[in-house]
Amino acid sequence: MSNIPEEILQAVKEKAEDGKISCPKARKIAEDFNVSVKLVGDACNQLRIKIFACELGCF
């Protein structure tokens, strides 16, 4: 169903609090794993985690 690597999904789950993750944390995950912010955004969507405090309109 998903082409999102498990380590990305796990990183998003670990950084999210109360079903939300901040934009800087999401961008940091993308940087740390050398993947696109879109992939991290897709992972958040799949996990039903909302991104907040978006600074650049990446998500």
Protein Blocks (a to p, Z undefined) as FASTA:
>chain_A
ZZcdfklmmmmmmmpgghiacfklmmmmmmmnopafklmmmmmmmnopacehifklpZZ
